[in-house]
Amino acid sequence: MSQFFSIHPENPQLRLIRQAVEIVRAGGVIVYPTDSAYALGCQIGDKKALDRIRQIRQLDKHHNFTLMCRDLSELSAYAKVDNQVFRLLKTYTPGPYTFILDATAEVPRRLMHPKRKTIGLRVPGNPIALALLEELGEPLMSVTLIMPTDEYPLTDPYDIRDTLEHHVDLIVDGGYCGLEATTVVDLSGDVPQITRQGVGRFEDVIV
């Protein structure tokens, strides 16, 4: 049976944030809100937790996870970023974008695209997500909470509890989230490419 924390969406209670982070550090899988949709998250490098998320979402081993980062300095530790890319990231973070970048040696191999050695990274604008990341002190491995038979993410935390209370360790209730996932922007080549249109508008990322 999972725990269920109702956390204020604008002024997260530090006591609950710390308890949530303790669950992550103990190997837990959590559901938490972002500025696009709810996400499943676990500690970076935790293979057992990663496998549990894959089982919930019925993902194959080639599915890319996203590293949810608290700021650009943390993001640059896990991705190779030149000046042009840094300026673009500075403009569009935090926000509802996932950026595909060339991974550094800090990224566990199981998280990278197996052929391209790239990683998805994101800096969310959601206060709860940012508070979790700040307290944790490192990125969360994350994927959007879309169930295998669904077309859209789950948005109601009480529906999420009914569906996943026996499969995750914690559900963070931060209110309703959106139906759209992030816009995915591939920055690993010479020109930015939109690989998934989501909440962030296409024209916003033209450079």
For each residue, the residues with C-beta under 8 A, 3 or more apart:
1: 165 166
2: 161 164 165 166 167 168 169 170 171
3: 23 169 170 171
4: 157 161 165 170 171 173
5: 16 19 20 170 171 172 173
6: 173
7: 12 13 16 17 20 128 172 173 174
8: 11 12 13
9: 12 33 126 127 128 174 175
10: 127
11: 8 127
12: 7 8 9 16 17 127 128 131
13: 7 8 16 17
14: 17 18 131 135
15: 18 19
16: 5 7 12 13 19 20
17: 7 12 13 14 20 21 128 131 132 135
18: 14 15 21 22 135
19: 5 15 16 22 23
20: 5 7 16 17 23 24 30 32 132 135 170 172
21: 17 18 24 25 132 135 136
22: 18 19 25 26
23: 3 19 20 26 28 30 169 170
24: 20 21 28 30 41 42 43 132 136 140
25: 21 22 43 136
26: 22 23
27: 42 43 46 48 49
28: 23 24 42 49 168 169 170
29: 40 41 42 49 52 53 56 167 168 169 170
30: 20 23 24 40 41 42 168 169 170 171 172
31: 38 39 40 41 145 157 160 164 168 170 171 172
32: 20 38 39 41 128 129 132 140 172 174
33: 9 38 39 126 128 129 172 174 175 177
34: 37 38 39 68 96 124 126 129 142 177 182
35: 94 95 96 124 125 126 129 199
36: 96 144 177 178 180 181 182 198 199
37: 34 144 145 146 153 154 155 177 178 179 180 181
38: 31 32 33 34 144 145 153 154 155 157 160 177
39: 31 32 33 34 68 129 142 143 144 145
40: 29 30 31 53 56 57 142 143 144 145 168
41: 24 29 30 31 32 68 132 140 141 142
42: 24 27 28 29 30 46 49 50 52 53 140 141
43: 24 25 27 46 49 136 138 140 141
44: 67 108 111 138 139 140 141
45: 108 141
46: 27 42 43 49 50 141
47: 50 51 110
48: 27 51 52
49: 27 28 29 42 43 46 52 53 141
50: 42 46 47 53 54 65 110 141
51: 47 48 54 55
52: 29 42 48 49 55 56 167 168
53: 29 40 42 49 50 56 57 59 65 141 143
54: 50 51 57 58 59 60 61 63
55: 51 52 58
56: 29 40 52 53 147 164 167 168
57: 40 53 54 63 143 146 147 148
58: 54 55 148
59: 53 54 63 143
60: 54 63
61: 54 110
62: 113 114
63: 54 57 59 60 143
64: 100 111 113 118 119 120
65: 50 53 111 120 141 142 143
66: 98 120 121 122 141 142 143
67: 44 75 78 107 111 119 120 121 122 139 140 141 142
68: 34 39 41 122 123 124 129 133 139 140 141 142
69: 72 74 75 78 121 122 123 133 139
70: 74 123 130 133 134 139
71: 74 75 93 123
72: 69 75 76 86 89 90 93 123
73: 76 77
74: 69 70 71 77 78 133 138 139
75: 67 69 71 72 78 79 81 89 93 121 123
76: 72 73 79 81 86
77: 73 74 104 106
78: 67 69 74 75 103 104 106 107 119 121 139
79: 75 76 99 101 102 103 104 119 121
80: 101 102 103 104
81: 75 76 85 86 89 101
82: 85 86
83: 86 87
84: 87 88 207
85: 81 82 88 89 101 187
86: 72 76 81 82 83 89 90
87: 83 84 90 91
88: 84 85 91 92 187 192 205 207
89: 72 75 81 85 86 92 93 99 123
90: 72 86 87 93
91: 87 88
92: 88 89 95 97 200 204 205
93: 71 72 75 89 90 97 122 123
94: 35 123 124 125 130
95: 35 92 123 124 125 200
96: 34 35 36 124 125 180 182 183 198 199 200
97: 92 93 122 182 183 184 185 200 205
98: 66 120 121 122 182 183 184 185 196
99: 79 89 120 121 122 184 185 186 187
100: 64 118 119 120 184 185 186 187 188 195
101: 79 80 81 85 118 119 121 187 188
102: 79 80 117 118 119 188
103: 78 79 80 106 107 111 112 117 118 119
104: 77 78 79 80 107
105:
106: 77 78 103
107: 67 78 103 104 111 112 119
108: 44 45 111 112
109: 112
110: 47 50 61
111: 44 64 65 67 103 107 108 119 141
112: 103 107 108 109 116 117 118 119
113: 62 64 116 117 118 119
114: 62
115:
116: 112 113 188
117: 102 103 112 113
118: 64 100 101 102 103 112 113 186 188
119: 64 67 78 79 100 101 102 103 107 111 112 113
120: 64 65 66 67 98 99 100 184
121: 66 67 69 75 78 79 98 99 101 139
122: 66 67 68 69 93 97 98 99 142 182
123: 68 69 70 71 72 75 89 93 94 95
124: 34 35 68 94 95 96 129 130 133
125: 35 94 95 96 130
126: 9 33 34 35 129 130 174
127: 9 10 11 12 130 131
128: 7 9 12 17 32 33 131 132 172 174
129: 32 33 34 35 39 68 124 126 132 133
130: 70 94 124 125 126 127 133 134
131: 12 14 17 127 128 134 135
132: 17 20 21 24 32 41 128 129 135 136 140 172
133: 68 69 70 74 124 129 130 136 138 139 140
134: 70 130 131 137
135: 14 17 18 20 21 131 132
136: 21 24 25 43 132 133 140
137: 134
138: 43 44 74 133
139: 44 67 68 69 70 74 78 121 133
140: 24 32 41 42 43 44 67 68 132 133 136
141: 41 42 43 44 45 46 49 50 53 65 66 67 68 111
142: 34 39 40 41 65 66 67 68 122
143: 39 40 53 57 59 63 65 66
144: 36 37 38 39 40 153 181 182
145: 31 37 38 39 40 153 154 160
146: 37 57 150 151 152 153 154 181
147: 56 57 150 154 163
148: 57 58
149:
150: 146 147 153 154
151: 146
152: 146 155 179
153: 37 38 144 145 146 150 177 178 179 180 181
154: 37 38 145 146 147 150 159 160 163
155: 37 38 152 159 176 177 178 179
156: 159 160 176
157: 4 31 38 160 161 171 172 173 174 175 176
158: 161 162 173
159: 154 155 156 162 163
160: 31 38 145 154 156 157 163 164 171
161: 2 4 157 158 164 165 171
162: 158 159 165
163: 147 154 159 160
164: 2 31 56 160 161 167 168 171
165: 1 2 4 161 162 168 171
166: 1 2
167: 2 29 52 56 164
168: 2 28 29 30 31 40 52 56 164 165 171
169: 2 3 23 28 29 30
170: 2 3 4 5 20 23 28 29 30 31
171: 2 3 4 5 30 31 157 160 161 164 165 168
172: 5 7 20 30 31 32 33 128 132 157
173: 4 5 6 7 157 158
174: 7 9 32 33 126 128 157 177
175: 9 33 157
176: 155 156 157
177: 33 34 36 37 38 153 155 174
178: 36 37 153 155 199
179: 37 152 153 155
180: 36 37 96 153 198 199
181: 36 37 144 146 153 196 198 199
182: 34 36 96 97 98 122 144 196 198 199 200
183: 96 97 98 194 196 197 198 199 200 201 202 205
184: 97 98 99 100 120 194 195 196 198
185: 97 98 99 100 192 193 194 195 200 205
186: 99 100 118 189 192 193 194 195
187: 85 88 99 100 101 192
188: 100 101 102 116 118
189: 186 193
190:
191:
192: 88 185 186 187 205 206 207
193: 185 186 189
194: 183 184 185 186 197 202 205
195: 100 184 185 186
196: 98 181 182 183 184
197: 183 194 202
198: 36 96 180 181 182 183 184
199: 35 36 96 178 180 181 182 183
200: 92 95 96 97 182 183 185 204 205
201: 183 204 205
202: 183 194 197 205 206
203: 206
204: 92 200 201
205: 88 92 97 183 185 192 194 200 201 202
206: 192 202 203
207: 84 88 192
